[in-house]
Amino acid sequence: MVDVDCPVCGATASIGVPHDAAITAVSSEPDAAPNANDDSKTRRIRCPDGHELYVTFG
């Protein structure tokens, strides 16, 4: 598991990503997450305060 900070409130949320992946963006908007790399993926999670986060990794 990797910890990321919520861009809305700063709370810490955890997400599981592959061992060889690096997180490239954390956003509160789905369209704000970059998708320049065909190998990147974006997952939607919620922080402990209920805000939706879009975590892009590749």
C-alpha distance matrix in Angstrom:
0.0 3.8 6.7 9.8 13.3 15.5 18.5 20.8 20.3 17.8 15.6 11.9 9.7 6.0 5.4 4.5 6.9 9.2 9.3 12.4 11.6 12.1 11.8 15.5 16.0 15.1 18.1 19.7 22.1 21.4 24.2 23.1 20.1 21.6 22.1 24.2 22.5 23.1 19.9 17.7 16.1 15.5 13.5 14.7 12.8 14.4 14.0 15.3 18.7 18.8 18.8 17.7 15.5 15.6 12.9 14.5 13.1 15.0
3.8 0.0 3.8 6.6 10.2 12.8 15.6 18.2 17.9 15.1 13.5 9.9 8.3 5.4 5.3 6.1 7.3 10.0 9.9 12.1 10.6 9.9 9.0 12.6 13.0 12.2 15.5 17.4 19.9 19.7 22.2 20.6 17.7 19.2 20.1 22.1 20.7 21.9 19.0 16.4 15.2 14.3 12.9 14.1 12.3 13.8 12.9 14.7 17.7 18.0 17.4 16.5 13.7 13.8 10.8 12.4 11.2 13.6
6.7 3.8 0.0 3.8 6.9 9.8 12.7 15.1 14.4 11.5 9.9 6.2 5.5 4.4 6.5 8.9 10.4 13.5 13.6 15.5 13.6 12.0 10.2 13.1 12.6 10.9 13.9 15.5 18.5 19.0 21.6 19.7 17.4 19.3 20.9 23.1 22.3 23.8 21.3 18.3 16.9 15.3 13.7 13.9 11.7 12.1 10.4 12.0 14.8 15.6 15.0 14.7 12.2 13.2 10.8 13.1 12.9 15.9
9.8 6.6 3.8 0.0 3.8 6.6 9.1 11.9 11.7 8.9 8.3 5.6 5.4 6.2 7.6 10.7 11.6 14.9 15.5 16.7 14.0 11.8 9.0 11.1 9.7 7.5 10.4 12.1 15.2 16.0 18.5 16.3 14.3 16.5 18.6 20.8 20.6 22.4 20.4 17.0 15.7 13.6 12.4 12.3 10.5 10.8 9.0 11.5 13.5 14.1 12.7 12.3 9.4 10.5 8.5 11.1 11.8 15.2
13.3 10.2 6.9 3.8 0.0 3.8 6.2 8.7 8.2 5.2 5.6 4.7 6.2 8.8 10.8 14.1 15.2 18.6 19.3 20.3 17.5 15.0 11.8 13.0 10.8 7.9 9.7 10.8 14.3 16.0 18.4 15.9 14.8 17.4 20.0 22.3 22.6 24.6 23.1 19.5 18.2 15.6 14.4 13.5 11.6 10.8 8.3 10.5 11.6 12.8 11.1 11.6 9.2 11.2 10.3 13.2 14.6 18.1
15.5 12.8 9.8 6.6 3.8 0.0 3.8 5.4 5.7 4.6 5.3 6.2 6.9 10.1 11.8 15.5 16.7 20.4 21.6 22.6 19.5 17.1 13.6 14.3 11.3 7.7 7.9 7.8 11.6 13.7 16.3 14.2 13.7 16.8 19.5 22.3 23.0 24.8 23.7 19.9 18.2 15.0 13.7 11.9 10.0 8.6 6.3 9.1 9.2 9.9 7.6 8.5 6.8 9.6 10.0 13.3 15.6 19.3
18.5 15.6 12.7 9.1 6.2 3.8 0.0 3.8 6.0 5.8 8.3 9.7 10.6 13.6 14.8 18.2 18.9 22.3 23.6 24.0 20.7 17.9 14.3 13.9 10.5 7.2 6.4 6.4 9.9 12.7 14.5 12.0 12.3 15.3 18.5 21.0 22.3 24.4 23.8 20.0 18.7 15.5 15.0 13.3 12.4 11.3 9.7 12.5 11.7 12.2 9.1 9.7 7.9 10.0 10.8 13.5 16.2 19.7
20.8 18.2 15.1 11.9 8.7 5.4 3.8 0.0 3.8 6.1 8.2 10.9 11.9 15.3 16.8 20.5 21.6 25.2 26.6 27.4 24.0 21.5 17.8 17.5 13.9 10.5 8.8 7.0 10.4 13.7 15.7 13.7 14.7 18.0 21.1 23.8 25.4 27.3 26.8 23.0 21.2 17.8 16.8 14.4 13.2 11.1 9.4 11.6 9.7 10.2 7.3 9.1 8.9 11.8 13.5 16.5 19.4 23.0
20.3 17.9 14.4 11.7 8.2 5.7 6.0 3.8 0.0 3.8 5.6 9.0 10.9 14.7 17.0 20.7 22.3 26.0 27.1 28.2 25.1 22.6 19.1 19.4 16.2 12.7 11.8 10.4 14.0 17.0 19.3 17.3 17.9 21.1 24.1 26.8 28.0 29.9 29.1 25.3 23.5 20.2 18.7 16.3 14.2 11.6 8.8 9.8 8.0 9.9 8.2 11.0 11.0 14.2 15.4 18.7 21.2 24.9
17.8 15.1 11.5 8.9 5.2 4.6 5.8 6.1 3.8 0.0 3.8 6.5 9.2 12.7 15.2 18.8 20.3 23.8 24.4 25.6 22.7 20.1 16.8 17.4 14.7 11.5 11.8 11.5 15.2 17.9 20.1 17.7 17.6 20.5 23.5 25.9 26.8 28.9 27.7 24.0 22.5 19.5 18.2 16.4 14.2 12.1 9.0 10.1 9.7 11.9 10.3 12.4 11.3 14.2 14.4 17.5 19.4 23.0
15.6 13.5 9.9 8.3 5.6 5.3 8.3 8.2 5.6 3.8 0.0 3.8 6.5 10.2 13.2 16.8 18.9 22.5 23.2 24.9 22.3 20.1 17.1 18.4 15.9 12.6 13.2 12.7 16.5 18.6 21.4 19.4 18.9 22.0 24.5 27.2 27.7 29.4 27.8 24.2 22.3 19.4 17.4 15.5 12.6 10.1 6.5 6.8 7.3 9.9 9.5 11.7 11.1 14.2 14.3 17.8 19.4 23.0
11.9 9.9 6.2 5.6 4.7 6.2 9.7 10.9 9.0 6.5 3.8 0.0 3.8 6.8 10.1 13.5 15.7 19.2 19.7 21.6 19.2 17.3 14.6 16.6 14.7 11.7 13.4 13.6 17.3 18.8 21.6 19.7 18.5 21.2 23.4 26.0 25.9 27.6 25.6 22.2 20.4 17.8 15.7 14.5 11.5 9.9 6.6 7.4 9.5 11.4 11.1 12.4 11.0 13.5 12.8 16.1 17.1 20.6
9.7 8.3 5.5 5.4 6.2 6.9 10.6 11.9 10.9 9.2 6.5 3.8 0.0 3.8 6.8 10.4 12.9 16.5 17.6 19.7 17.2 15.9 13.3 15.6 13.8 10.8 12.5 12.7 16.0 16.8 20.0 18.6 17.0 19.8 21.5 24.4 24.1 25.2 23.2 19.8 17.6 15.0 12.5 11.3 8.1 7.2 5.0 6.6 9.5 10.2 10.1 10.4 9.0 11.3 10.5 14.0 15.0 18.5
6.0 5.4 4.4 6.2 8.8 10.1 13.6 15.3 14.7 12.7 10.2 6.8 3.8 0.0 3.8 6.9 9.7 13.2 14.3 16.7 14.6 14.0 12.0 15.0 14.1 11.8 14.2 15.0 17.8 17.9 21.1 19.9 17.6 20.0 21.1 23.8 23.0 23.8 21.4 18.3 16.1 14.2 11.6 11.4 8.5 9.1 8.1 9.5 12.8 13.0 13.1 12.5 10.7 12.0 10.4 13.3 13.5 16.6
5.4 5.3 6.5 7.6 10.8 11.8 14.8 16.8 17.0 15.2 13.2 10.1 6.8 3.8 0.0 3.8 6.4 10.1 11.8 14.1 11.9 11.9 10.1 13.3 12.8 11.2 13.7 14.9 17.0 16.3 19.4 18.6 15.8 17.9 18.5 21.2 20.0 20.6 18.0 15.1 12.8 11.2 8.7 9.4 7.6 9.6 10.0 12.2 15.2 14.5 14.2 12.6 10.4 10.5 8.4 10.8 10.7 13.5
4.5 6.1 8.9 10.7 14.1 15.5 18.2 20.5 20.7 18.8 16.8 13.5 10.4 6.9 3.8 0.0 3.8 6.9 8.9 11.6 10.1 11.2 10.6 14.1 14.5 13.8 16.5 18.0 19.7 18.5 21.3 20.7 17.5 19.0 18.9 21.4 19.6 19.7 16.6 14.4 12.3 11.8 9.7 11.5 10.4 12.9 13.7 15.6 18.8 17.9 17.7 15.8 13.6 13.0 10.4 11.7 10.5 12.5
6.9 7.3 10.4 11.6 15.2 16.7 18.9 21.6 22.3 20.3 18.9 15.7 12.9 9.7 6.4 3.8 0.0 3.8 6.4 8.3 6.4 8.2 8.4 11.8 13.0 13.2 16.2 18.4 19.6 18.0 20.3 19.6 16.1 16.9 16.5 18.5 16.3 16.5 13.2 11.3 9.8 10.3 9.4 12.2 12.2 15.2 16.1 18.6 21.4 20.4 19.6 17.2 14.5 13.0 9.8 9.8 7.6 9.0
9.2 10.0 13.5 14.9 18.6 20.4 22.3 25.2 26.0 23.8 22.5 19.2 16.5 13.2 10.1 6.9 3.8 0.0 3.8 5.5 5.3 8.5 10.2 13.3 15.4 16.3 19.4 21.8 22.7 20.8 22.7 22.1 18.4 18.5 17.5 19.0 16.2 16.0 12.3 11.5 10.9 12.6 12.3 15.5 15.8 18.9 19.9 22.3 25.2 24.2 23.3 20.9 18.1 16.2 12.9 12.1 9.1 8.7
9.3 9.9 13.6 15.5 19.3 21.6 23.6 26.6 27.1 24.4 23.2 19.7 17.6 14.3 11.8 8.9 6.4 3.8 0.0 3.8 5.6 8.4 10.9 14.2 16.7 17.9 21.3 23.9 25.2 23.6 25.4 24.3 20.7 20.5 19.9 20.8 18.0 18.3 14.5 14.0 14.0 15.7 15.5 18.5 18.4 21.2 21.6 23.7 26.8 26.3 25.5 23.4 20.4 18.8 15.2 14.4 11.0 10.4
12.4 12.1 15.5 16.7 20.3 22.6 24.0 27.4 28.2 25.6 24.9 21.6 19.7 16.7 14.1 11.6 8.3 5.5 3.8 0.0 3.8 6.8 10.2 12.8 15.8 17.8 21.2 24.2 25.1 23.3 24.6 23.4 19.7 18.9 18.0 18.4 15.3 15.8 12.2 12.1 13.1 15.4 16.2 19.5 20.0 23.0 23.5 26.0 28.8 28.1 26.8 24.5 21.2 19.1 15.5 13.7 10.0 8.3
11.6 10.6 13.6 14.0 17.5 19.5 20.7 24.0 25.1 22.7 22.3 19.2 17.2 14.6 11.9 10.1 6.4 5.3 5.6 3.8 0.0 3.8 6.7 9.2 12.1 14.1 17.4 20.5 21.3 19.6 20.8 19.6 15.9 15.2 14.6 15.3 12.6 13.5 10.0 9.0 9.9 11.8 12.9 16.2 17.0 20.1 20.7 23.5 26.0 25.2 23.6 21.1 17.8 15.5 11.8 9.9 6.2 5.0
12.1 9.9 12.0 11.8 15.0 17.1 17.9 21.5 22.6 20.1 20.1 17.3 15.9 14.0 11.9 11.2 8.2 8.5 8.4 6.8 3.8 0.0 3.8 6.2 9.4 11.6 15.1 18.5 19.5 18.4 19.4 17.6 14.1 13.5 13.7 14.3 12.3 14.2 11.3 9.4 10.6 11.8 13.1 16.0 16.6 19.2 19.4 22.4 24.5 24.0 22.1 20.0 16.3 14.2 10.5 8.6 5.4 5.6
11.8 9.0 10.2 9.0 11.8 13.6 14.3 17.8 19.1 16.8 17.1 14.6 13.3 12.0 10.1 10.6 8.4 10.2 10.9 10.2 6.7 3.8 0.0 3.8 5.9 7.8 11.4 14.7 15.9 15.1 16.3 14.4 11.0 11.2 12.1 13.5 12.4 14.4 12.2 9.3 9.6 9.6 10.8 13.1 13.7 16.1 16.3 19.4 21.3 20.7 18.6 16.5 12.8 10.8 7.1 5.9 4.1 6.6
15.5 12.6 13.1 11.1 13.0 14.3 13.9 17.5 19.4 17.4 18.4 16.6 15.6 15.0 13.3 14.1 11.8 13.3 14.2 12.8 9.2 6.2 3.8 0.0 3.8 7.2 10.2 13.9 14.5 13.8 14.2 11.9 8.7 8.1 9.7 10.6 10.3 13.1 11.7 8.7 9.8 9.7 11.9 14.0 15.3 17.6 17.8 21.3 22.6 21.9 19.2 16.9 13.2 10.8 7.8 5.6 5.2 7.2
16.0 13.0 12.6 9.7 10.8 11.3 10.5 13.9 16.2 14.7 15.9 14.7 13.8 14.1 12.8 14.5 13.0 15.4 16.7 15.8 12.1 9.4 5.9 3.8 0.0 3.8 6.4 10.2 11.0 10.9 11.5 8.9 6.2 7.1 9.7 11.6 12.2 14.7 13.9 10.4 10.4 8.9 10.7 11.9 13.1 15.0 15.2 18.8 19.6 18.8 15.8 13.7 10.0 7.9 5.8 5.1 7.0 10.0
15.1 12.2 10.9 7.5 7.9 7.7 7.2 10.5 12.7 11.5 12.6 11.7 10.8 11.8 11.2 13.8 13.2 16.3 17.9 17.8 14.1 11.6 7.8 7.2 3.8 0.0 3.8 7.1 9.0 9.7 11.3 8.8 7.0 9.5 12.1 14.7 15.4 17.5 16.6 12.8 11.8 9.2 9.7 9.8 10.3 11.6 11.6 15.2 15.8 15.1 12.1 10.3 6.7 5.7 4.6 6.4 9.1 12.6
18.1 15.5 13.9 10.4 9.7 7.9 6.4 8.8 11.8 11.8 13.2 13.4 12.5 14.2 13.7 16.5 16.2 19.4 21.3 21.2 17.4 15.1 11.4 10.2 6.4 3.8 0.0 3.8 5.4 7.1 8.7 6.3 6.1 9.5 12.4 15.2 16.7 18.6 18.3 14.6 13.2 10.1 10.5 9.6 10.5 11.3 11.7 15.4 15.1 14.0 10.5 8.6 5.7 5.2 6.6 8.5 11.8 15.3
19.7 17.4 15.5 12.1 10.8 7.8 6.4 7.0 10.4 11.5 12.7 13.6 12.7 15.0 14.9 18.0 18.4 21.8 23.9 24.2 20.5 18.5 14.7 13.9 10.2 7.1 3.8 0.0 3.8 6.7 9.1 7.8 8.6 12.3 15.0 18.1 19.7 21.2 21.2 17.4 15.5 11.9 11.6 9.4 10.0 9.8 10.4 13.9 12.9 11.4 7.6 6.1 4.9 6.1 8.9 11.4 14.9 18.4
22.1 19.9 18.5 15.2 14.3 11.6 9.9 10.4 14.0 15.2 16.5 17.3 16.0 17.8 17.0 19.7 19.6 22.7 25.2 25.1 21.3 19.5 15.9 14.5 11.0 9.0 5.4 3.8 0.0 3.8 5.6 5.3 7.1 10.7 13.0 16.2 18.3 19.5 20.1 16.5 14.7 11.3 11.7 9.9 11.7 12.2 13.7 17.2 16.1 14.0 10.4 8.1 7.3 6.8 10.0 11.5 15.3 18.4
21.4 19.7 19.0 16.0 16.0 13.7 12.7 13.7 17.0 17.9 18.6 18.8 16.8 17.9 16.3 18.5 18.0 20.8 23.6 23.3 19.6 18.4 15.1 13.8 10.9 9.7 7.1 6.7 3.8 0.0 3.8 5.5 5.9 9.2 10.5 14.1 15.8 16.5 17.2 13.8 11.8 8.5 9.4 8.3 11.2 12.8 15.0 18.6 18.1 15.6 12.4 9.2 8.1 5.9 9.0 9.8 13.5 16.2
24.2 22.2 21.6 18.5 18.4 16.3 14.5 15.7 19.3 20.1 21.4 21.6 20.0 21.1 19.4 21.3 20.3 22.7 25.4 24.6 20.8 19.4 16.3 14.2 11.5 11.3 8.7 9.1 5.6 3.8 0.0 3.8 5.5 7.7 9.1 12.2 14.7 15.6 17.1 14.0 12.9 10.4 12.3 11.9 14.9 16.5 18.4 22.1 21.4 19.1 15.7 12.8 11.4 9.1 11.4 11.1 14.7 16.8
23.1 20.6 19.7 16.3 15.9 14.2 12.0 13.7 17.3 17.7 19.4 19.7 18.6 19.9 18.6 20.7 19.6 22.1 24.3 23.4 19.6 17.6 14.4 11.9 8.9 8.8 6.3 7.8 5.3 5.5 3.8 0.0 3.8 6.2 9.1 11.7 14.3 16.1 17.2 13.9 13.2 10.8 12.8 12.5 14.9 16.3 17.5 21.2 20.6 18.8 15.2 12.8 10.7 8.6 10.3 10.1 13.5 16.0
20.1 17.7 17.4 14.3 14.8 13.7 12.3 14.7 17.9 17.6 18.9 18.5 17.0 17.6 15.8 17.5 16.1 18.4 20.7 19.7 15.9 14.1 11.0 8.7 6.2 7.0 6.1 8.6 7.1 5.9 5.5 3.8 0.0 3.8 6.5 9.5 11.4 13.1 13.7 10.3 9.7 7.5 10.0 10.7 13.3 15.3 16.7 20.5 20.6 18.9 15.5 12.7 9.9 6.8 7.4 6.4 9.8 12.2
21.6 19.2 19.3 16.5 17.4 16.8 15.3 18.0 21.1 20.5 22.0 21.2 19.8 20.0 17.9 19.0 16.9 18.5 20.5 18.9 15.2 13.5 11.2 8.1 7.1 9.5 9.5 12.3 10.7 9.2 7.7 6.2 3.8 0.0 3.8 5.9 8.2 10.6 11.7 8.8 9.6 8.9 12.2 13.7 16.5 18.8 20.1 23.9 24.2 22.6 19.3 16.4 13.5 10.2 9.8 7.3 9.6 10.9
22.1 20.1 20.9 18.6 20.0 19.5 18.5 21.1 24.1 23.5 24.5 23.4 21.5 21.1 18.5 18.9 16.5 17.5 19.9 18.0 14.6 13.7 12.1 9.7 9.7 12.1 12.4 15.0 13.0 10.5 9.1 9.1 6.5 3.8 0.0 3.8 5.5 7.0 8.7 6.5 7.7 8.3 12.0 14.2 17.3 20.2 22.0 25.8 26.4 24.4 21.4 18.1 15.3 11.7 11.1 7.9 9.4 9.7
24.2 22.1 23.1 20.8 22.3 22.3 21.0 23.8 26.8 25.9 27.2 26.0 24.4 23.8 21.2 21.4 18.5 19.0 20.8 18.4 15.3 14.3 13.5 10.6 11.6 14.7 15.2 18.1 16.2 14.1 12.2 11.7 9.5 5.9 3.8 0.0 3.8 6.5 8.8 7.8 10.3 11.6 15.4 17.8 20.8 23.7 25.2 29.0 29.6 27.9 24.8 21.7 18.7 15.2 14.1 10.6 11.2 10.4
22.5 20.7 22.3 20.6 22.6 23.0 22.3 25.4 28.0 26.8 27.7 25.9 24.1 23.0 20.0 19.6 16.3 16.2 18.0 15.3 12.6 12.3 12.4 10.3 12.2 15.4 16.7 19.7 18.3 15.8 14.7 14.3 11.4 8.2 5.5 3.8 0.0 3.8 5.3 5.4 8.7 11.2 14.9 17.9 20.7 23.9 25.5 29.2 30.3 28.5 25.7 22.5 19.4 15.8 14.0 10.3 9.6 7.8
23.1 21.9 23.8 22.4 24.6 24.8 24.4 27.3 29.9 28.9 29.4 27.6 25.2 23.8 20.6 19.7 16.5 16.0 18.3 15.8 13.5 14.2 14.4 13.1 14.7 17.5 18.6 21.2 19.5 16.5 15.6 16.1 13.1 10.6 7.0 6.5 3.8 0.0 3.8 5.5 8.2 11.2 14.7 17.9 21.0 24.4 26.4 30.0 31.3 29.2 26.7 23.2 20.4 16.7 15.2 11.6 10.9 8.8
19.9 19.0 21.3 20.4 23.1 23.7 23.8 26.8 29.1 27.7 27.8 25.6 23.2 21.4 18.0 16.6 13.2 12.3 14.5 12.2 10.0 11.3 12.2 11.7 13.9 16.6 18.3 21.2 20.1 17.2 17.1 17.2 13.7 11.7 8.7 8.8 5.3 3.8 0.0 3.8 6.7 10.3 13.3 16.9 19.5 23.1 25.0 28.4 30.0 28.2 25.9 22.6 19.6 16.1 13.9 10.4 8.6 5.8
17.7 16.4 18.3 17.0 19.5 19.9 20.0 23.0 25.3 24.0 24.2 22.2 19.8 18.3 15.1 14.4 11.3 11.5 14.0 12.1 9.0 9.4 9.3 8.7 10.4 12.8 14.6 17.4 16.5 13.8 14.0 13.9 10.3 8.8 6.5 7.8 5.4 5.5 3.8 0.0 3.8 6.9 10.2 13.6 16.2 19.7 21.4 24.9 26.4 24.6 22.3 19.0 15.9 12.4 10.2 6.6 5.4 4.2
16.1 15.2 16.9 15.7 18.2 18.2 18.7 21.2 23.5 22.5 22.3 20.4 17.6 16.1 12.8 12.3 9.8 10.9 14.0 13.1 9.9 10.6 9.6 9.8 10.4 11.8 13.2 15.5 14.7 11.8 12.9 13.2 9.7 9.6 7.7 10.3 8.7 8.2 6.7 3.8 0.0 3.8 6.7 10.2 13.0 16.6 18.7 22.2 23.7 21.6 19.5 16.1 13.4 9.9 8.1 5.5 5.6 6.2
15.5 14.3 15.3 13.6 15.6 15.0 15.5 17.8 20.2 19.5 19.4 17.8 15.0 14.2 11.2 11.8 10.3 12.6 15.7 15.4 11.8 11.8 9.6 9.7 8.9 9.2 10.1 11.9 11.3 8.5 10.4 10.8 7.5 8.9 8.3 11.6 11.2 11.2 10.3 6.9 3.8 0.0 3.8 6.8 9.8 13.2 15.5 19.1 20.3 18.1 15.8 12.4 9.7 6.2 5.3 4.2 6.4 8.8
13.5 12.9 13.7 12.4 14.4 13.7 15.0 16.8 18.7 18.2 17.4 15.7 12.5 11.6 8.7 9.7 9.4 12.3 15.5 16.2 12.9 13.1 10.8 11.9 10.7 9.7 10.5 11.6 11.7 9.4 12.3 12.8 10.0 12.2 12.0 15.4 14.9 14.7 13.3 10.2 6.7 3.8 0.0 3.8 6.4 10.1 12.7 16.1 17.6 15.2 13.6 10.2 8.1 5.6 5.3 6.5 8.4 11.2
14.7 14.1 13.9 12.3 13.5 11.9 13.3 14.4 16.3 16.4 15.5 14.5 11.3 11.4 9.4 11.5 12.2 15.5 18.5 19.5 16.2 16.0 13.1 14.0 11.9 9.8 9.6 9.4 9.9 8.3 11.9 12.5 10.7 13.7 14.2 17.8 17.9 17.9 16.9 13.6 10.2 6.8 3.8 0.0 3.8 7.1 10.1 13.4 14.5 11.8 10.2 6.6 5.6 4.6 6.4 9.0 11.6 14.7
12.8 12.3 11.7 10.5 11.6 10.0 12.4 13.2 14.2 14.2 12.6 11.5 8.1 8.5 7.6 10.4 12.2 15.8 18.4 20.0 17.0 16.6 13.7 15.3 13.1 10.3 10.5 10.0 11.7 11.2 14.9 14.9 13.3 16.5 17.3 20.8 20.7 21.0 19.5 16.2 13.0 9.8 6.4 3.8 0.0 3.8 6.8 9.9 11.4 9.1 8.3 5.8 5.2 6.5 7.6 11.0 13.1 16.5
14.4 13.8 12.1 10.8 10.8 8.6 11.3 11.1 11.6 12.1 10.1 9.9 7.2 9.1 9.6 12.9 15.2 18.9 21.2 23.0 20.1 19.2 16.1 17.6 15.0 11.6 11.3 9.8 12.2 12.8 16.5 16.3 15.3 18.8 20.2 23.7 23.9 24.4 23.1 19.7 16.6 13.2 10.1 7.1 3.8 0.0 3.8 6.6 7.6 5.4 5.3 4.5 5.7 8.7 10.2 13.9 16.2 19.8
14.0 12.9 10.4 9.0 8.3 6.3 9.7 9.4 8.8 9.0 6.5 6.6 5.0 8.1 10.0 13.7 16.1 19.9 21.6 23.5 20.7 19.4 16.3 17.8 15.2 11.6 11.7 10.4 13.7 15.0 18.4 17.5 16.7 20.1 22.0 25.2 25.5 26.4 25.0 21.4 18.7 15.5 12.7 10.1 6.8 3.8 0.0 3.8 5.3 5.3 5.4 6.7 7.1 10.5 11.4 15.2 17.3 21.0
15.3 14.7 12.0 11.5 10.5 9.1 12.5 11.6 9.8 10.1 6.8 7.4 6.6 9.5 12.2 15.6 18.6 22.3 23.7 26.0 23.5 22.4 19.4 21.3 18.8 15.2 15.4 13.9 17.2 18.6 22.1 21.2 20.5 23.9 25.8 29.0 29.2 30.0 28.4 24.9 22.2 19.1 16.1 13.4 9.9 6.6 3.8 0.0 3.8 5.5 7.6 9.8 10.9 14.3 15.1 18.9 20.7 24.3
18.7 17.7 14.8 13.5 11.6 9.2 11.7 9.7 8.0 9.7 7.3 9.5 9.5 12.8 15.2 18.8 21.4 25.2 26.8 28.8 26.0 24.5 21.3 22.6 19.6 15.8 15.1 12.9 16.1 18.1 21.4 20.6 20.6 24.2 26.4 29.6 30.3 31.3 30.0 26.4 23.7 20.3 17.6 14.5 11.4 7.6 5.3 3.8 0.0 3.8 5.9 9.2 11.1 14.8 16.4 20.2 22.5 26.2
18.8 18.0 15.6 14.1 12.8 9.9 12.2 10.2 9.9 11.9 9.9 11.4 10.2 13.0 14.5 17.9 20.4 24.2 26.3 28.1 25.2 24.0 20.7 21.9 18.8 15.1 14.0 11.4 14.0 15.6 19.1 18.8 18.9 22.6 24.4 27.9 28.5 29.2 28.2 24.6 21.6 18.1 15.2 11.8 9.1 5.4 5.3 5.5 3.8 0.0 3.8 6.5 9.2 12.8 14.9 18.6 21.2 24.9
18.8 17.4 15.0 12.7 11.1 7.6 9.1 7.3 8.2 10.3 9.5 11.1 10.1 13.1 14.2 17.7 19.6 23.3 25.5 26.8 23.6 22.1 18.6 19.2 15.8 12.1 10.5 7.6 10.4 12.4 15.7 15.2 15.5 19.3 21.4 24.8 25.7 26.7 25.9 22.3 19.5 15.8 13.6 10.2 8.3 5.3 5.4 7.6 5.9 3.8 0.0 3.8 6.4 10.0 12.5 16.1 19.1 22.7
17.7 16.5 14.7 12.3 11.6 8.5 9.7 9.1 11.0 12.4 11.7 12.4 10.4 12.5 12.6 15.8 17.2 20.9 23.4 24.5 21.1 20.0 16.5 16.9 13.7 10.3 8.6 6.1 8.1 9.2 12.8 12.8 12.7 16.4 18.1 21.7 22.5 23.2 22.6 19.0 16.1 12.4 10.2 6.6 5.8 4.5 6.7 9.8 9.2 6.5 3.8 0.0 3.8 6.8 9.8 13.2 16.3 19.8
15.5 13.7 12.2 9.4 9.2 6.8 7.9 8.9 11.0 11.3 11.1 11.0 9.0 10.7 10.4 13.6 14.5 18.1 20.4 21.2 17.8 16.3 12.8 13.2 10.0 6.7 5.7 4.9 7.3 8.1 11.4 10.7 9.9 13.5 15.3 18.7 19.4 20.4 19.6 15.9 13.4 9.7 8.1 5.6 5.2 5.7 7.1 10.9 11.1 9.2 6.4 3.8 0.0 3.8 6.2 9.7 12.8 16.5
15.6 13.8 13.2 10.5 11.2 9.6 10.0 11.8 14.2 14.2 14.2 13.5 11.3 12.0 10.5 13.0 13.0 16.2 18.8 19.1 15.5 14.2 10.8 10.8 7.9 5.7 5.2 6.1 6.8 5.9 9.1 8.6 6.8 10.2 11.7 15.2 15.8 16.7 16.1 12.4 9.9 6.2 5.6 4.6 6.5 8.7 10.5 14.3 14.8 12.8 10.0 6.8 3.8 0.0 3.8 6.5 9.9 13.4
12.9 10.8 10.8 8.5 10.3 10.0 10.8 13.5 15.4 14.4 14.3 12.8 10.5 10.4 8.4 10.4 9.8 12.9 15.2 15.5 11.8 10.5 7.1 7.8 5.8 4.6 6.6 8.9 10.0 9.0 11.4 10.3 7.4 9.8 11.1 14.1 14.0 15.2 13.9 10.2 8.1 5.3 5.3 6.4 7.6 10.2 11.4 15.1 16.4 14.9 12.5 9.8 6.2 3.8 0.0 3.8 6.6 10.2
14.5 12.4 13.1 11.1 13.2 13.3 13.5 16.5 18.7 17.5 17.8 16.1 14.0 13.3 10.8 11.7 9.8 12.1 14.4 13.7 9.9 8.6 5.9 5.6 5.1 6.4 8.5 11.4 11.5 9.8 11.1 10.1 6.4 7.3 7.9 10.6 10.3 11.6 10.4 6.6 5.5 4.2 6.5 9.0 11.0 13.9 15.2 18.9 20.2 18.6 16.1 13.2 9.7 6.5 3.8 0.0 3.8 7.0
13.1 11.2 12.9 11.8 14.6 15.6 16.2 19.4 21.2 19.4 19.4 17.1 15.0 13.5 10.7 10.5 7.6 9.1 11.0 10.0 6.2 5.4 4.1 5.2 7.0 9.1 11.8 14.9 15.3 13.5 14.7 13.5 9.8 9.6 9.4 11.2 9.6 10.9 8.6 5.4 5.6 6.4 8.4 11.6 13.1 16.2 17.3 20.7 22.5 21.2 19.1 16.3 12.8 9.9 6.6 3.8 0.0 3.8
15.0 13.6 15.9 15.2 18.1 19.3 19.7 23.0 24.9 23.0 23.0 20.6 18.5 16.6 13.5 12.5 9.0 8.7 10.4 8.3 5.0 5.6 6.6 7.2 10.0 12.6 15.3 18.4 18.4 16.2 16.8 16.0 12.2 10.9 9.7 10.4 7.8 8.8 5.8 4.2 6.2 8.8 11.2 14.7 16.5 19.8 21.0 24.3 26.2 24.9 22.7 19.8 16.5 13.4 10.2 7.0 3.8 0.0
